[in-house]
Amino acid sequence: MIDEDGYFGEDVAERYDRSSGPSFQPDVIERTVQVLAELAGGGRALELGIGTGRIALPLARRGVPVHGIELSRAMVAGMRAKPGGEAIGVSIGDFATTTVDTRADGAFSLAYLVFNTIMNLTSQEAQVACFRNVAAHLEPGGCFAIEVMVPELRKIPAGQNIVPFHTSPTGWAYTVYDTVTQDATCHYVEVTEDGVGSARSVPFRYVWPAELDLMAQLAGLRLRDRWDGWTREPFTEDSAQHVSVWEKPVS
């Protein structure tokens, strides 16, 4: 699991919500929360990698009780500083292995991972453990939703292993892929107006939809839906991402 001090410490948490990316736009957040509220079906939701509460806070405002698991205390502090943030319970730890005591409030009807967070688990073993951990927290009939990119290997020219995904006059970002191990590292470079530069790198492990389905099967879950995104358009061979939902059988 990615270490909080190395990758999601106070410097990242402080500017995290200032992102202008599509996932941070109000209409996208609204669609995401709408789907998650429907999946929760009146029950409790468990967010893995709750971060600064981008999704958890509006979901809670809809009346869905939310609990989070988060490794970075700095990110949680960012959520606590927002209206309603103090009311959301958080268990600090690695979401592949950290457990939440459900004896008082019961199991969860929904667990979810958004914005590629499953790839923050940098080994196949950890990703498999995550599915098993989720299955142990779900009530029968409960579901596990993941939003994650489709690996961009078709964008890699022969003999290269780099895919740029952001460029601007003050910064750029690119991913370096290892197609043997499925390891990937995102590199972010920024330059301020006075010419001072900074750089940081974050490791990931990319994962295919079919591989996620097998992880779900190992955890006793079965695929219920797979969409192109939160609009619930059909997933196709040209989809750049997917939202997949696995269900825990009732019996």
Backbone torsions as a table, in degrees:
resi	resn	phi	psi	omega
1	MET	NA	142.5	-179.7
2	ILE	-62.4	133.3	-178.4
3	ASP	-76.4	133.2	-175.4
4	GLU	-62.8	-39.6	-176.2
5	ASP	-70.5	-33.2	-178.6
6	GLY	-78.9	-30.9	-169.5
7	TYR	-128.6	-30.8	-177.6
8	PHE	-130.8	49.6	178.3
9	GLY	-84.4	-162.9	-173.5
10	GLU	-62.9	-35.8	-178.4
11	ASP	-65.4	-40.6	178.1
12	VAL	-72.3	-43.4	-179.0
13	ALA	-60.9	-36.4	-176.4
14	GLU	-64.6	-33.8	-177.2
15	ARG	-108.2	2.0	-173.0
16	TYR	-57.2	-45.8	-175.2
17	ASP	-77.0	-2.7	177.8
18	ARG	-88.9	3.0	179.7
19	SER	-60.8	142.2	177.1
20	SER	-102.7	12.0	-178.9
21	GLY	-65.7	161.1	-177.7
22	PRO	-54.9	-38.2	-176.9
23	SER	-66.1	-14.9	-178.1
24	PHE	-100.1	0.6	-179.3
25	GLN	-76.6	141.1	-175.9
26	PRO	-54.7	-39.4	-178.5
27	ASP	-68.6	-34.5	178.3
28	VAL	-70.4	-42.1	177.2
29	ILE	-60.9	-41.6	179.8
30	GLU	-62.2	-44.2	178.4
31	ARG	-63.7	-42.7	180.0
32	THR	-59.7	-48.7	-177.7
33	VAL	-65.6	-36.8	178.9
34	GLN	-61.4	-46.2	180.0
35	VAL	-65.3	-44.3	-179.2
36	LEU	-63.4	-39.2	178.0
37	ALA	-62.5	-40.0	177.4
38	GLU	-65.9	-41.2	179.5
39	LEU	-65.5	-34.9	179.7
40	ALA	-66.3	-31.4	174.1
41	GLY	58.4	34.4	-179.9
42	GLY	89.5	-2.5	179.5
43	GLY	-98.1	-167.0	-178.2
44	ARG	-88.9	150.7	179.5
45	ALA	-120.0	141.9	177.6
46	LEU	-116.6	116.1	176.7
47	GLU	-99.3	123.6	176.4
48	LEU	-89.6	124.0	-174.5
49	GLY	73.3	57.0	-173.0
50	ILE	-69.0	-22.6	174.1
51	GLY	58.2	-132.5	-178.3
52	THR	-92.9	11.5	174.6
53	GLY	83.6	20.7	-179.5
54	ARG	-52.4	-41.0	179.6
55	ILE	-100.9	-39.3	-174.6
56	ALA	-62.0	-40.4	-176.5
57	LEU	-66.5	-50.0	176.6
58	PRO	-66.6	-28.9	176.3
59	LEU	-67.2	-41.9	177.6
60	ALA	-64.2	-35.6	178.8
61	ARG	-65.5	-20.5	175.5
62	ARG	-81.9	-1.0	178.3
63	GLY	96.5	7.1	178.2
64	VAL	-89.6	118.0	175.7
65	PRO	-64.9	125.1	-175.9
66	VAL	-120.1	135.9	170.0
67	HIS	-123.7	146.3	-178.7
68	GLY	-122.4	156.2	167.9
69	ILE	-118.9	130.9	-175.9
70	GLU	-152.5	134.9	179.6
71	LEU	-82.2	-33.4	-173.6
72	SER	-89.5	113.4	176.5
73	ARG	-66.1	-30.4	179.1
74	ALA	-65.6	-40.3	178.0
75	MET	-65.8	-41.8	178.5
76	VAL	-63.4	-39.3	177.5
77	ALA	-60.3	-35.9	176.2
78	GLY	-62.9	-39.6	176.9
79	MET	-68.8	-40.7	-178.8
80	ARG	-61.2	-27.7	-178.6
81	ALA	-77.9	-8.9	-178.6
82	LYS	-94.5	155.3	177.0
83	PRO	-56.9	127.7	-179.9
84	GLY	87.9	-10.3	-175.8
85	GLY	-66.2	-32.6	-179.6
86	GLU	-68.2	-21.0	-175.8
87	ALA	-83.7	-10.1	-176.8
88	ILE	-95.4	123.7	178.5
89	GLY	-73.2	142.1	179.3
90	VAL	-136.4	133.2	171.6
91	SER	-101.4	123.3	-178.2
92	ILE	-83.3	124.7	177.7
93	GLY	158.0	-179.2	178.8
94	ASP	-74.2	124.0	-174.9
95	PHE	-74.8	-4.8	173.7
96	ALA	-76.5	-24.6	-173.4
97	THR	-131.3	-18.5	-176.4
98	THR	-70.5	133.0	-179.1
99	THR	-109.4	151.8	178.6
100	VAL	-112.4	132.8	179.1
101	ASP	-71.5	114.9	-177.8
102	THR	-105.5	10.1	-175.6
103	ARG	-66.5	-34.5	-177.4
104	ALA	-81.9	-46.1	-172.6
105	ASP	-104.6	-5.1	179.1
106	GLY	89.0	171.9	-178.8
107	ALA	-72.0	172.1	-177.9
108	PHE	-95.4	145.0	174.4
109	SER	-88.7	-16.5	-179.2
110	LEU	-146.5	137.4	165.6
111	ALA	-125.7	146.5	-177.9
112	TYR	-150.6	152.4	176.3
113	LEU	-131.4	124.8	-178.4
114	VAL	-117.2	169.1	169.2
115	PHE	53.7	47.0	174.0
116	ASN	67.9	14.5	-171.8
117	THR	-66.7	-23.4	176.7
118	ILE	-58.9	-28.6	-178.6
119	MET	-76.5	-10.5	174.1
120	ASN	-67.1	-18.9	171.1
121	LEU	-81.9	114.0	-165.3
122	THR	-95.6	17.1	172.8
123	SER	-140.9	154.4	177.0
124	GLN	-62.6	-37.6	-179.3
125	GLU	-60.4	-42.0	-179.8
126	ALA	-68.0	-37.2	178.9
127	GLN	-67.5	-39.9	175.5
128	VAL	-63.1	-43.3	178.9
129	ALA	-61.4	-35.0	178.0
130	CYS	-60.9	-46.9	179.0
131	PHE	-60.5	-42.4	179.6
132	ARG	-66.7	-37.5	178.3
133	ASN	-64.0	-44.1	178.2
134	VAL	-61.6	-46.6	-178.6
135	ALA	-57.4	-35.8	179.6
136	ALA	-69.2	-22.8	-178.9
137	HIS	-93.4	-13.4	-175.2
138	LEU	-87.8	144.6	170.4
139	GLU	-78.2	157.7	175.0
140	PRO	-55.5	132.5	-175.7
141	GLY	88.7	-9.5	177.9
142	GLY	-73.0	165.2	-175.2
143	CYS	-135.3	161.2	-178.1
144	PHE	-123.1	119.2	-178.6
145	ALA	-112.2	134.5	177.9
146	ILE	-128.7	132.3	169.8
147	GLU	-107.4	122.1	-176.9
148	VAL	-156.3	151.1	178.7
149	MET	-69.8	155.9	167.2
150	VAL	-86.3	129.7	-178.7
151	PRO	-50.2	135.2	-170.5
152	GLU	-91.5	38.3	-174.3
153	LEU	-66.2	-24.8	178.8
154	ARG	-69.3	-14.3	178.2
155	LYS	-86.2	-6.5	-175.7
156	ILE	-90.2	117.0	175.9
157	PRO	-66.1	156.3	178.9
158	ALA	-57.8	132.3	178.0
159	GLY	85.9	1.8	178.8
160	GLN	-122.8	167.4	-179.8
161	ASN	-142.5	20.2	-175.4
162	ILE	-119.7	134.6	174.7
163	VAL	-125.8	112.4	174.8
164	PRO	-75.1	143.9	178.8
165	PHE	-132.5	0.1	174.4
166	HIS	-156.2	132.7	173.6
167	THR	-140.7	140.4	176.1
168	SER	-157.5	169.9	178.8
169	PRO	-62.1	-20.1	-176.7
170	THR	-115.6	6.5	179.8
171	GLY	-179.1	161.6	175.7
172	TRP	-152.8	161.2	-178.4
173	ALA	-146.7	146.2	-178.8
174	TYR	-152.8	157.2	179.1
175	THR	-113.4	135.2	174.1
176	VAL	-105.4	122.1	-176.1
177	TYR	-104.0	141.9	167.9
178	ASP	-113.0	105.3	-173.8
179	THR	-78.2	-5.2	176.0
180	VAL	-86.4	-45.7	-175.2
181	THR	-97.0	-11.3	-172.2
182	GLN	66.5	17.5	171.9
183	ASP	-78.1	149.3	175.4
184	ALA	-147.1	147.3	176.7
185	THR	-130.1	125.4	176.0
186	CYS	-93.5	129.7	179.8
187	HIS	-112.9	130.9	-178.8
188	TYR	-120.7	126.5	179.7
189	VAL	-123.6	129.2	179.7
190	GLU	-129.2	145.7	177.3
191	VAL	-128.4	126.8	-179.9
192	THR	-80.0	172.3	-178.7
193	GLU	-61.9	-28.1	179.1
194	ASP	-90.1	9.3	173.8
195	GLY	88.1	6.3	179.3
196	VAL	-83.4	129.6	-177.3
197	GLY	-105.6	155.3	174.7
198	SER	-143.4	153.9	-179.0
199	ALA	-146.0	145.2	173.9
200	ARG	-146.4	156.1	-178.6
201	SER	-131.7	142.0	-179.1
202	VAL	-130.7	125.3	178.9
203	PRO	-84.5	149.5	176.8
204	PHE	-139.5	172.9	166.1
205	ARG	-130.0	113.0	-179.8
206	TYR	-75.7	153.7	-172.0
207	VAL	-145.9	140.2	-177.0
208	TRP	-88.8	154.0	177.9
209	PRO	-54.7	-43.6	-179.3
210	ALA	-64.3	-34.3	178.1
211	GLU	-67.8	-39.7	175.8
212	LEU	-62.7	-38.7	177.9
213	ASP	-61.6	-38.7	178.6
214	LEU	-69.1	-39.3	176.0
215	MET	-60.6	-41.3	177.8
216	ALA	-62.6	-43.1	179.7
217	GLN	-61.7	-41.5	178.1
218	LEU	-61.9	-27.6	-180.0
219	ALA	-91.8	2.5	179.1
220	GLY	84.2	19.3	178.6
221	LEU	-107.0	159.1	179.0
222	ARG	-133.0	145.4	-177.5
223	LEU	-65.8	130.3	177.1
224	ARG	-107.9	-44.2	-179.1
225	ASP	-147.1	151.6	169.4
226	ARG	-144.3	122.9	-177.6
227	TRP	-121.8	166.2	175.2
228	ASP	-68.0	-28.2	-180.0
229	GLY	-177.2	-162.5	-176.3
230	TRP	-73.5	-9.4	173.3
231	THR	-77.0	-9.9	-179.6
232	ARG	65.0	27.8	170.0
233	GLU	-69.5	154.6	-177.8
234	PRO	-61.6	142.9	173.9
235	PHE	-78.5	129.9	-178.5
236	THR	-130.8	177.8	179.4
237	GLU	-67.2	-15.4	179.2
238	ASP	-98.3	1.3	-179.2
239	SER	-67.2	134.4	178.8
240	ALA	-87.8	-15.0	179.7
241	GLN	-149.3	174.8	172.6
242	HIS	-151.5	151.8	167.8
243	VAL	-112.5	116.2	-178.1
244	SER	-114.9	143.3	-177.9
245	VAL	-128.1	121.9	175.8
246	TRP	-111.4	149.0	-174.2
247	GLU	-119.9	143.0	173.8
248	LYS	-87.8	120.7	-177.7
249	PRO	-57.0	148.3	178.7
250	VAL	-69.6	-35.1	178.3
251	SER	-144.2	NA	NA
